C-alpha cells in the first residue's frame, strides 16, 4: 500500500483537496474492478482538527495530526485560497514536518497555489516549479531561488512535483497515479473525471497584464504607451523620445521592473490584443494580424505561437464563442 497524505491547510481550497482525494480512491476502484488489491491508503493530515475554511462555510476533520506518527509515501499540498501571505504564515507549522517527511523518503506534490507552501520549506530552491500563472509575479518575489516555469502543466524533479493552476492540477494527479499504479489506471481515472490528459502547457490560458506593481514611474509610463499604441509598429527610440531616458538605461530598467525586454513586452501586448479579437470570432486571422500592427503573416504566427502555445487559427477555433445548437 502507498500512503497518500493530503494536507488540510489553513485557508485550503476545499474543492482541490477533495478532487485529489477522490482521484486516488477512484484508482483503488479501478484496481478492484480488475480483481487487484487497493494500492492507495489516503489520509487527510492537519495541524489541528477540525480546520475551518471557506470563511467558515466548511470544516475538515483530519484523519490525523502532524503531531502523530505518520510515514507518508506521497504528500499532496493542495492550493491555498484568499490572502497568500496570511495562508503561508498560518501553515508554518507544516514546514519542518514536510522537510522531515521528505528526508524520510516521502515524495512531495503541490497543486496550483500549494506551491507557495512547498516553496516556503526551501525544498524547491534551485528546482523547477509551476503554479497558477496569475500568481507568478508574487511567487517570484517571495521565492527568487525557485526556477518558475509557468508554461508547463507540471514539473518532476528529485521526488518533488508541482502542478499548474486551477483545474490543470488534475493533470499532475493523473501523472502521479500513473507513476504509482500504471498507465491503465490513470487512463481509467482520466475518463471517469473527464480530464483532458493530452495538455502539456498552461500557455494558452495565460492572460498577459504586465508587471505594474513596481515604483518606477517612467517605466510605468512606457508600459502605458505600449499598451495604448499596440496597433502601431512602435520602436524603442519612439518610446524613449516620449519619456526622455537614454536607451541603455531604459532597457535595463524596463527588464528589471517588468521581467521582459521592451520587444518582448510589445510582442506580448500585441498577442494579448490579438487573442481578444480572435475570441470574438468576427474577424479572420489576417484581419486581426493587421489590426495589431503586423504586416508579415509568418512573423505574426511565430510570435503568436511563442506566447500562446498554438497558432492563431487553432486559438480561434479553441476559444471562439459558439452559439448553443450551432
Buried (B, 14 or more C-beta within 10 A) or exposed (E): EBBBBBBBBBBBBBBBBBBBBBBBBBBBBBBEEEEEEBBBBBBBBBBEBEBEBBEEEBEBEBBBBBEEEBEBBBBBBBBBBEEBEEBBEBBEEBBEBBBEBBEEEBBBBBBBBBBBBBBBBEBBEEBBBBBBBBBBBBBBEBBEEBBBBBBBBBBBEEEBBBBBBBBBBBBBBBBBBBBBBBEEBBBBBBEBBEBEBEBEBBBBBBEBEBBBEBEBEBBBBBBEBBBEBBEBEBEBEEBBEEBEBEEEEBBEBBBEBBBBEBEBBBBBBBBBBBBEBBBEEEBEBEEBBEBBBBEEEEEBBEBBBEBBBBBBEBBBEEBEEEEEEE
